[in-house]
Amino acid sequence: QMQLVESGGGLVQAGGSLKVSCVASGRTFNMYVMGWFRQAPEKEREFVAAIARNGDSTTYADSVKGRFTISRDNAKNTLYLQMNSLKPEDLAIYYCAARYGSYLRTTPSHYDYWGQGTQVTVSS
């Protein structure tokens, strides 16, 4: 089992920035593709970003491209999501997820482990 624990969520004004983190344990972190997903109230969970095992490749949802940056520190078993120029529509619970393998995937069902989520609230 891999345990994933997110942190760093909170309340921020529109246009502001926030960085959320996810610490992994229980498995070899650098063997997993990592992703961020989010779920807004009364909406389905949606893909935000994913990063390759060694960090050399990333992919983003169109809605966050140019504003969010995913990164990882394999020495610290930690995944990050830097969120800039936040908008009210970015309000959601943000989840990190781990996928054993090498392909970047954007569908939740392709991920093996999930964190409990961290709330991000953007006020207008």
C-alpha positions in Angstrom: 0.0 0.0 0.0 1.1 3.5 -0.6 -0.1 6.3 1.7 -0.6 9.8 0.3 -1.2 12.8 2.5 -2.0 16.2 1.0 -1.5 19.5 2.7 -1.4 23.2 1.9 -5.0 23.9 1.0 -6.8 26.9 2.2 -8.6 30.1 1.4 -7.2 32.5 -1.2 -8.5 35.5 -3.1 -9.0 35.3 -6.8 -5.8 36.1 -8.6 -3.7 34.8 -5.7 -1.5 31.8 -5.4 -1.3 28.6 -3.3 1.0 25.6 -3.3 -0.3 22.2 -2.2 1.9 19.2 -1.4 1.5 15.5 -1.1 3.8 13.3 0.8 4.0 9.6 -0.1 5.1 6.6 1.9 4.9 2.9 1.8 6.1 2.3 -1.8 9.0 3.4 -3.9 7.9 6.9 -4.9 10.0 7.2 -8.1 8.3 4.1 -9.6 5.0 5.9 -9.8 3.6 8.5 -12.1 1.9 11.1 -9.9 -1.2 13.2 -10.6 -3.4 15.9 -9.2 -7.1 15.7 -9.6 -9.9 17.9 -8.2 -13.5 17.6 -7.3 -15.8 20.6 -7.1 -19.1 20.5 -5.3 -21.7 18.4 -7.2 -19.2 17.7 -10.0 -17.2 14.7 -11.0 -13.5 14.3 -10.2 -11.4 15.8 -12.9 -7.8 15.7 -14.0 -5.6 18.6 -13.3 -2.0 17.6 -14.0 0.4 14.6 -14.1 4.1 14.1 -13.9 6.4 11.4 -15.0 8.4 9.3 -12.6 11.6 11.3 -13.0 9.8 14.6 -13.5 11.0 15.1 -17.1 7.5 15.1 -18.5 4.2 16.7 -17.5 0.7 17.2 -18.8 -2.0 19.6 -17.8 -5.7 20.1 -18.2 -6.5 22.9 -20.6 -8.3 24.8 -17.8 -5.1 25.1 -15.7 -2.4 25.2 -18.4 -0.2 28.2 -17.9 -1.4 28.8 -14.3 -0.5 25.6 -12.5 2.8 23.8 -12.2 3.2 20.2 -11.1 6.6 19.1 -9.7 8.1 16.4 -7.6 11.1 15.8 -5.3 11.8 12.1 -5.3 14.4 12.5 -2.6 11.6 13.8 -0.3 8.9 11.6 -1.7 6.8 14.7 -2.2 4.6 16.0 -5.0 3.7 19.6 -5.4 1.2 21.7 -7.3 1.9 25.4 -7.5 -1.3 27.3 -8.4 -1.1 30.9 -9.6 -3.8 33.3 -10.9 -6.4 31.3 -9.1 -10.0 31.7 -10.2 -13.3 31.1 -8.3 -13.9 28.0 -10.5 -10.7 26.4 -9.1 -12.5 25.9 -5.9 -12.4 22.2 -5.2 -11.0 19.4 -3.1 -7.6 18.6 -4.6 -6.4 15.0 -4.5 -3.0 13.5 -5.3 -2.9 10.1 -6.9 -0.2 7.6 -7.8 -0.1 5.3 -10.8 2.4 2.4 -11.0 4.0 2.5 -14.5 5.4 5.0 -16.9 2.6 6.4 -18.9 1.0 9.7 -18.0 -2.8 9.2 -17.7 -5.6 11.6 -17.2 -8.4 9.3 -16.1 -8.9 8.6 -12.4 -9.5 4.9 -12.9 -5.9 4.5 -14.1 -4.5 5.5 -10.7 -3.9 3.0 -7.9 -3.6 5.1 -4.8 -5.3 8.3 -3.6 -4.9 10.8 -0.8 -7.7 12.1 1.3 -7.7 15.5 -0.4 -7.1 19.1 0.7 -9.7 21.9 0.3 -8.9 24.9 -1.9 -11.3 27.8 -1.7 -11.0 30.8 -3.9 -13.0 33.9 -3.1 -14.1 36.4 -5.7 
